[in-house]
Amino acid sequence: MADKINEIFNSVVEKETGLTLSQLNLIEKLTYSKKHKKLVAIKNDIHSQHACCTIVSNVVISGVLKEFRERLEEAFSDLEIEIV
């Protein structure tokens, strides 16, 4: 499981910068509950002093996180995936 997750972290790329999800440090923590068959990714919040920068960052990040979720769902189809 850990190898698959690391592979996903290193293969999801933000298209404008070419940086991987791992390099962007968007996910703070990943937890797994075997009992509940659930994988939860806790994301780091991005904030700027300028509202417009925060908005643009969140739009870009949403695409990366969408791809991350899709890859997790594909790799772990038997688990519920949640990003909070």
LUMBALUM-858544 format. One record per atom (N, C-alpha, C): residue number from 1; residue in one letter; atom name; x, y, z. Coordinates in pm, whole numbers, plus 50000, padded with zeros to 5 digits. Example, Ala and Ser with C-alpha at 12.3 -4.5 7.8 and 13.67 -1.06 7.14 Angstrom:
2
<atom 1,a,N,<51319,49431,50780>>
<atom 1,a,CA,<51230,49550,50780>>
<atom 1,a,C,<51320,49670,50780>>
<atom 2,s,N,<51285,49775,50708>>
<atom 2,s,CA,<51367,49894,50714>>
<atom 2,s,C,<51290,50003,50787>>
REM end
This chain:
84
<atom 1,m,N,<50083,49881,50000>>
<atom 1,m,CA,<50000,50000,50000>>
<atom 1,m,C,<50087,50125,50000>>
<atom 2,a,N,<50189,50128,50085>>
<atom 2,a,CA,<50275,50246,50094>>
<atom 2,a,C,<50345,50275,49961>>
<atom 3,d,N,<50389,50170,49894>>
<atom 3,d,CA,<50455,50189,49765>>
<atom 3,d,C,<50361,50249,49661>>
<atom 4,k,N,<50237,50200,49659>>
<atom 4,k,CA,<50137,50254,49565>>
<atom 4,k,C,<50111,50402,49594>>
<atom 5,i,N,<50098,50434,49723>>
<atom 5,i,CA,<50071,50573,49762>>
<atom 5,i,C,<50187,50663,49723>>
<atom 6,n,N,<50310,50618,49749>>
<atom 6,n,CA,<50427,50697,49711>>
<atom 6,n,C,<50435,50717,49561>>
<atom 7,e,N,<50400,50614,49487>>
<atom 7,e,CA,<50399,50623,49341>>
<atom 7,e,C,<50298,50729,49294>>
<atom 8,i,N,<50181,50730,49357>>
<atom 8,i,CA,<50078,50829,49323>>
<atom 8,i,C,<50127,50970,49358>>
<atom 9,f,N,<50183,50987,49476>>
<atom 9,f,CA,<50235,51118,49518>>
<atom 9,f,C,<50338,51172,49418>>
<atom 10,n,N,<50416,51083,49361>>
<atom 10,n,CA,<50522,51124,49270>>
<atom 10,n,C,<50480,51129,49124>>
<atom 11,s,N,<50359,51082,49094>>
<atom 11,s,CA,<50314,51082,48955>>
<atom 11,s,C,<50208,51189,48925>>
<atom 12,v,N,<50142,51240,49028>>
<atom 12,v,CA,<50044,51347,49007>>
<atom 12,v,C,<50123,51478,48994>>
<atom 13,v,N,<50110,51543,48878>>
<atom 13,v,CA,<50191,51661,48847>>
<atom 13,v,C,<50101,51782,48823>>
<atom 14,e,N,<50138,51894,48883>>
<atom 14,e,CA,<50071,52021,48856>>
<atom 14,e,C,<50123,52068,48720>>
<atom 15,k,N,<50034,52090,48627>>
<atom 15,k,CA,<50071,52110,48488>>
<atom 15,k,C,<50149,52239,48459>>
<atom 16,e,N,<50121,52346,48530>>
<atom 16,e,CA,<50189,52474,48504>>
<atom 16,e,C,<50335,52473,48550>>
<atom 17,t,N,<50360,52415,48668>>
<atom 17,t,CA,<50494,52419,48725>>
<atom 17,t,C,<50573,52291,48698>>
<atom 18,g,N,<50503,52182,48671>>
<atom 18,g,CA,<50569,52054,48653>>
<atom 18,g,C,<50609,51987,48784>>
<atom 19,l,N,<50563,52044,48895>>
<atom 19,l,CA,<50594,51988,49027>>
<atom 19,l,C,<50497,51877,49063>>
<atom 20,t,N,<50549,51775,49130>>
<atom 20,t,CA,<50465,51664,49172>>
<atom 20,t,C,<50389,51701,49300>>
<atom 21,l,N,<50289,51624,49330>>
<atom 21,l,CA,<50212,51644,49453>>
<atom 21,l,C,<50305,51637,49574>>
<atom 22,s,N,<50400,51547,49568>>
<atom 22,s,CA,<50498,51533,49675>>
<atom 22,s,C,<50580,51661,49692>>
<atom 23,q,N,<50625,51719,49582>>
<atom 23,q,CA,<50704,51842,49587>>
<atom 23,q,C,<50622,51962,49633>>
<atom 24,l,N,<50494,51963,49600>>
<atom 24,l,CA,<50408,52075,49638>>
<atom 24,l,C,<50369,52072,49785>>
<atom 25,n,N,<50385,51957,49849>>
<atom 25,n,CA,<50353,51944,49992>>
<atom 25,n,C,<50209,51985,50023>>
<atom 26,l,N,<50117,51938,49939>>
<atom 26,l,CA,<49975,51973,49957>>
<atom 26,l,C,<49904,51883,50056>>
<atom 27,i,N,<49957,51764,50078>>
<atom 27,i,CA,<49894,51670,50171>>
<atom 27,i,C,<49976,51665,50299>>
<atom 28,e,N,<49911,51699,50410>>
<atom 28,e,CA,<49979,51702,50540>>
<atom 28,e,C,<49990,51563,50600>>
<atom 29,k,N,<49882,51485,50586>>
<atom 29,k,CA,<49877,51355,50653>>
<atom 29,k,C,<49784,51263,50575>>
<atom 30,l,N,<49815,51135,50580>>
<atom 30,l,CA,<49732,51034,50517>>
<atom 30,l,C,<49703,50928,50622>>
<atom 31,t,N,<49576,50898,50644>>
<atom 31,t,CA,<49541,50796,50743>>
<atom 31,t,C,<49458,50687,50677>>
<atom 32,y,N,<49471,50566,50730>>
<atom 32,y,CA,<49402,50450,50676>>
<atom 32,y,C,<49333,50376,50789>>
<atom 33,s,N,<49207,50344,50769>>
<atom 33,s,CA,<49132,50264,50865>>
<atom 33,s,C,<49090,50135,50797>>
<atom 34,k,N,<49153,50026,50840>>
<atom 34,k,CA,<49118,49895,50784>>
<atom 34,k,C,<48975,49859,50823>>
<atom 35,k,N,<48939,49891,50947>>
<atom 35,k,CA,<48805,49859,50997>>
<atom 35,k,C,<48696,49927,50914>>
<atom 36,h,N,<48717,50055,50881>>
<atom 36,h,CA,<48617,50132,50807>>
<atom 36,h,C,<48641,50132,50656>>
<atom 37,k,N,<48750,50065,50613>>
<atom 37,k,CA,<48786,50061,50471>>
<atom 37,k,C,<48788,50202,50412>>
<atom 38,k,N,<48868,50287,50477>>
<atom 38,k,CA,<48869,50428,50440>>
<atom 38,k,C,<49012,50483,50442>>
<atom 39,l,N,<49043,50564,50341>>
<atom 39,l,CA,<49170,50633,50331>>
<atom 39,l,C,<49140,50782,50331>>
<atom 40,v,N,<49197,50854,50428>>
<atom 40,v,CA,<49169,50997,50442>>
<atom 40,v,C,<49298,51075,50421>>
<atom 41,a,N,<49294,51171,50331>>
<atom 41,a,CA,<49406,51262,50307>>
<atom 41,a,C,<49371,51397,50366>>
<atom 42,i,N,<49457,51446,50452>>
<atom 42,i,CA,<49436,51577,50514>>
<atom 42,i,C,<49529,51674,50442>>
<atom 43,k,N,<49469,51775,50378>>
<atom 43,k,CA,<49549,51866,50297>>
<atom 43,k,C,<49598,51985,50378>>
<atom 44,n,N,<49709,52040,50334>>
<atom 44,n,CA,<49761,52165,50389>>
<atom 44,n,C,<49684,52279,50327>>
<atom 45,d,N,<49642,52374,50408>>
<atom 45,d,CA,<49573,52491,50354>>
<atom 45,d,C,<49675,52592,50303>>
<atom 46,i,N,<49645,52651,50190>>
<atom 46,i,CA,<49731,52753,50131>>
<atom 46,i,C,<49663,52887,50151>>
<atom 47,h,N,<49734,52977,50217>>
<atom 47,h,CA,<49679,53111,50240>>
<atom 47,h,C,<49783,53215,50202>>
<atom 48,s,N,<49736,53326,50153>>
<atom 48,s,CA,<49822,53438,50117>>
<atom 48,s,C,<49763,53563,50181>>
<atom 49,q,N,<49846,53664,50190>>
<atom 49,q,CA,<49796,53792,50241>>
<atom 49,q,C,<49701,53857,50141>>
<atom 50,h,N,<49710,53812,50018>>
<atom 50,h,CA,<49627,53867,49910>>
<atom 50,h,C,<49520,53766,49872>>
<atom 51,a,N,<49396,53807,49881>>
<atom 51,a,CA,<49284,53717,49853>>
<atom 51,a,C,<49290,53660,49712>>
<atom 52,c,N,<49331,53741,49615>>
<atom 52,c,CA,<49334,53693,49477>>
<atom 52,c,C,<49436,53579,49461>>
<atom 53,c,N,<49548,53587,49531>>
<atom 53,c,CA,<49649,53480,49524>>
<atom 53,c,C,<49595,53350,49585>>
<atom 54,t,N,<49523,53362,49695>>
<atom 54,t,CA,<49464,53245,49759>>
<atom 54,t,C,<49362,53180,49666>>
<atom 55,i,N,<49281,53261,49601>>
<atom 55,i,CA,<49178,53209,49511>>
<atom 55,i,C,<49242,53136,49393>>
<atom 56,v,N,<49340,53198,49329>>
<atom 56,v,CA,<49407,53136,49214>>
<atom 56,v,C,<49477,53007,49257>>
<atom 57,s,N,<49545,53011,49371>>
<atom 57,s,CA,<49612,52891,49422>>
<atom 57,s,C,<49514,52778,49444>>
<atom 58,n,N,<49401,52808,49503>>
<atom 58,n,CA,<49301,52705,49531>>
<atom 58,n,C,<49240,52647,49404>>
<atom 59,v,N,<49225,52728,49301>>
<atom 59,v,CA,<49175,52677,49173>>
<atom 59,v,C,<49275,52579,49112>>
<atom 60,v,N,<49402,52615,49112>>
<atom 60,v,CA,<49507,52528,49058>>
<atom 60,v,C,<49516,52400,49141>>
<atom 61,i,N,<49515,52416,49271>>
<atom 61,i,CA,<49528,52302,49362>>
<atom 61,i,C,<49410,52206,49347>>
<atom 62,s,N,<49291,52259,49322>>
<atom 62,s,CA,<49174,52172,49311>>
<atom 62,s,C,<49190,52071,49198>>
<atom 63,g,N,<49253,52112,49088>>
<atom 63,g,CA,<49277,52019,48978>>
<atom 63,g,C,<49376,51909,49016>>
<atom 64,v,N,<49479,51946,49090>>
<atom 64,v,CA,<49579,51848,49135>>
<atom 64,v,C,<49514,51749,49232>>
<atom 65,l,N,<49435,51801,49324>>
<atom 65,l,CA,<49370,51713,49422>>
<atom 65,l,C,<49266,51622,49358>>
<atom 66,k,N,<49201,51672,49253>>
<atom 66,k,CA,<49104,51589,49180>>
<atom 66,k,C,<49175,51470,49116>>
<atom 67,e,N,<49288,51498,49053>>
<atom 67,e,CA,<49366,51389,48992>>
<atom 67,e,C,<49418,51292,49099>>
<atom 68,f,N,<49461,51347,49212>>
<atom 68,f,CA,<49508,51264,49324>>
<atom 68,f,C,<49398,51170,49371>>
<atom 69,r,N,<49277,51224,49390>>
<atom 69,r,CA,<49162,51141,49431>>
<atom 69,r,C,<49134,51032,49330>>
<atom 70,e,N,<49132,51069,49202>>
<atom 70,e,CA,<49104,50971,49097>>
<atom 70,e,C,<49207,50858,49096>>
<atom 71,r,N,<49333,50893,49113>>
<atom 71,r,CA,<49438,50791,49115>>
<atom 71,r,C,<49425,50700,49237>>
<atom 72,l,N,<49391,50760,49352>>
<atom 72,l,CA,<49371,50678,49473>>
<atom 72,l,C,<49252,50585,49455>>
<atom 73,e,N,<49143,50636,49399>>
<atom 73,e,CA,<49024,50554,49377>>
<atom 73,e,C,<49054,50440,49280>>
<atom 74,e,N,<49134,50465,49183>>
<atom 74,e,CA,<49172,50362,49086>>
<atom 74,e,C,<49261,50255,49152>>
<atom 75,a,N,<49356,50299,49232>>
<atom 75,a,CA,<49450,50206,49295>>
<atom 75,a,C,<49388,50130,49412>>
<atom 76,f,N,<49294,50194,49481>>
<atom 76,f,CA,<49232,50135,49600>>
<atom 76,f,C,<49080,50137,49586>>
<atom 77,s,N,<49031,50066,49486>>
<atom 77,s,CA,<48887,50069,49455>>
<atom 77,s,C,<48800,50012,49566>>
<atom 78,d,N,<48860,49935,49656>>
<atom 78,d,CA,<48784,49876,49766>>
<atom 78,d,C,<48774,49970,49887>>
<atom 79,l,N,<48837,50089,49880>>
<atom 79,l,CA,<48834,50182,49992>>
<atom 79,l,C,<48756,50307,49959>>
<atom 80,e,N,<48700,50368,50062>>
<atom 80,e,CA,<48640,50500,50049>>
<atom 80,e,C,<48754,50600,50059>>
<atom 81,i,N,<48761,50696,49968>>
<atom 81,i,CA,<48865,50797,49967>>
<atom 81,i,C,<48804,50931,50006>>
<atom 82,e,N,<48868,50999,50099>>
<atom 82,e,CA,<48820,51130,50143>>
<atom 82,e,C,<48938,51225,50153>>
<atom 83,i,N,<48921,51346,50101>>
<atom 83,i,CA,<49023,51450,50113>>
<atom 83,i,C,<48960,51565,50190>>
<atom 84,v,N,<49021,51595,50304>>
<atom 84,v,CA,<48967,51702,50391>>
<atom 84,v,C,<49072,51807,50417>>
REM end
